[in-house]
Amino acid sequence: MTYAITQTCCNDATCVAVCPVNCIHPTPEERAFGSTEMLHIDPRACIDCGACADACPVDAIFPVDSLSAGQREYADINAAYYEGAEPLAAE
């Protein structure tokens, strides 16, 4: 299982700081951060630790298998952000 960031994301980036495998992007250090509408979790790299969900100040992060019908598209949106990219490794 992996986690997904949903529409209520506020780009706070607290989740980025607590992710032990650096699988949430764009980070504040990346150029795309300033123009993104939301952050994305790489489902291939996520280790299902839940640290991001606990840290999110707006409760925008959920396990993919617990997404409501109206939120399921966000699992695909998160995955699509990384299509064609190599899985991001922990730094």
C-alpha positions in Angstrom: 0.0 0.0 0.0 1.1 3.6 -0.6 -0.2 7.0 0.4 -1.7 9.7 -1.9 -1.9 13.4 -1.5 -5.4 14.8 -2.2 -6.9 18.1 -3.4 -6.8 19.7 0.1 -3.0 19.9 -0.1 -1.8 23.4 0.9 1.9 22.9 -0.2 3.0 23.3 3.4 5.9 20.8 2.8 5.9 19.5 6.3 5.3 16.1 4.8 8.4 16.5 2.6 10.6 17.1 5.7 9.4 13.9 7.5 9.5 11.5 4.6 12.3 9.0 5.3 12.6 8.0 1.7 12.3 11.4 0.0 9.3 10.3 -2.1 7.3 13.5 -2.0 7.9 16.1 -4.7 8.3 18.8 -5.7 10.3 19.8 -2.6 10.8 23.5 -1.6 14.3 23.2 -3.2 12.9 22.3 -6.6 11.9 24.9 -9.2 8.5 23.4 -9.7 7.6 23.9 -6.0 6.7 27.6 -6.5 4.1 26.8 -9.3 2.7 23.5 -8.2 -0.9 23.2 -7.1 -0.1 20.2 -4.9 2.6 17.9 -3.8 2.8 14.2 -5.0 3.9 10.9 -3.5 5.8 8.5 -5.6 3.9 5.2 -5.2 6.9 3.2 -6.3 9.1 4.7 -3.5 6.6 5.1 -0.7 7.3 2.6 2.2 3.9 3.1 3.8 5.3 4.5 7.1 2.5 7.1 7.5 4.8 9.9 8.7 3.6 12.2 6.0 -0.1 11.7 6.9 0.7 12.4 10.6 2.6 15.6 9.7 0.1 17.0 7.2 -1.5 20.1 8.8 -4.6 19.9 6.6 -5.2 16.1 6.6 -4.7 15.8 2.8 -2.7 12.5 2.9 -4.4 9.1 3.0 -3.6 5.5 2.4 -4.6 4.7 -1.2 -6.8 1.9 -0.1 -8.8 4.1 2.2 -9.5 6.9 -0.3 -13.2 7.7 -0.8 -14.8 7.3 -4.2 -14.4 11.0 -4.8 -10.7 10.9 -3.9 -9.6 7.8 -5.8 -8.5 9.9 -8.8 -5.7 11.4 -6.6 -3.9 8.0 -6.4 -3.7 8.2 -10.2 -2.7 11.9 -10.1 0.1 11.2 -7.7 1.4 8.3 -9.8 1.1 10.2 -13.1 3.4 12.9 -11.7 6.2 10.3 -11.7 5.4 8.5 -15.0 8.5 8.1 -17.0 10.7 9.0 -14.1 13.0 6.7 -12.3 11.9 5.9 -8.7 13.3 8.5 -6.4 15.8 7.1 -3.9 16.3 8.2 -0.3 19.1 10.7 0.0 
